[in-house]
């Protein structure tokens, strides 16, 4: 970056459209791996506090790019913070009042909180749910 003249008091970097597509695709791939039981790591959870972690199965619906917000975190490490909610048409398990699993079907909203580095958008790490 080259600046001429007075230096602004704050520079606010932004993710390019190509960068947003790359991160969105990486998040979509990670979500698909989760909802198809192809990963053993943590996955986004439904908004339902009684949902059983890792039990969501189905397919992502809608345009993922419109469901996510991708921001550059402050700091020199180039970390991106991805947040939003993704709609999945499918099912999940939740505990009833007797702590027995119940099967729920229909639209499931997954809460997304993830991070990745600018130079490694395909390495998504899920945040606290």
N, C-alpha and C positions, 0 to 999 in steps of 0.2 A: 504494500500500500504506500502511495506517495501523496503527501499533503503539501500543498502550496499555501503560503500565507498563514493566517491565524489558525491555531489548532483548536478544534471544537472541544468543549469541556467534557463531552461524553460521545463515544462512538458506539452505536448500537448495531452490531452485526445481525444479519438476517439470513435465513436459509433460502437458497435459490429454488426456483420451481423444480429443477432437475434433482436437487438435493432432497426436496420434500417427496418427490416421487420415489427416490431410492429408499428413503427411510420408511415411507408408507408401504412400499413393497416388502421391505424387511419385516415390518410389524405384521403385515398380512400373512407372510410365510410363517412367522413364529406363532401367530394365532391359529392358523390352519394346522400346524404341527400339534398344538395343544388340543384342539377340538377333535382331532383325528387320533389321539392317544399315541403320537409318534415322538413324544419327548418325556423324559423322566424328571425334568426340572420343574420349577414353579410356573404357574400359568395365571393369566388374569382370571379373576373371580367375578361371578355375577353380583349384582347389587344386593341380592338376598343374603342377609347375614347368617342364615342357617344353611347356606349351600355347602355341599361337600366339595372341598378343593379337588380340582382335576376331573370333575365328573361331567363337565359340559361337552356335549357332542352335537355336531350340526354343521351348518355352513354360514359363512359371513354374508350378510345381505347389505345392499346399498353400496354407495361409493365411499370407500375407506378414507380417501383423501379429505372428504368433507366432514368426517367424524373425528379427525385427529388435529391436535394443535402441536406444532413442533417449534420449540424455542431454543435459542442458544443460551446456555447457562453462563453466568459471569465466571470469569477465571480464564486462565491461559491454556487450559487443557483441551479445549474444543469439544466439550460435552454437550450433547443435545438432549433435551427433556421432551418426551412425547407423552401427551395426556389426551384424554377424551373418553368416549364411550363407543363401543362397537356393538352393533346389533347382530345377533346370531339366531338363525331359525333352527331350532333343534330341541334339545332336552338337557336336563341336568338332574342331579339328585340333591335333595335337601332333607334335613332331619326334621321329623315331626316333634310334637311335644313330649313323646315318649322316647326320643332319640333313636327312632327307627327311620331308615331311609325311605323317602317318597320320591317317585318319579314324576317330574314336571316336564311338560312339553309346551312348545309355542315359541314366542320371541323371548330371547334372553339378552339382556344388556350387560356386556362385559365392561368393567371399569379398567381403563388403560392408564398405567403409570410406568413408563419405561425410559431407559437411557441408552444412548450409544454415542460413540465418538464420531466426529465429522468424517474422519478418514476410514472408519469401519462401520458404515451404516447397517451392514448385514449381521452385526454382532449385538443383538438386542439383549438387554438385561432388564428384567422386570423389577419394578420398585416395590415399595411397601404397598400392600393392598388394604 
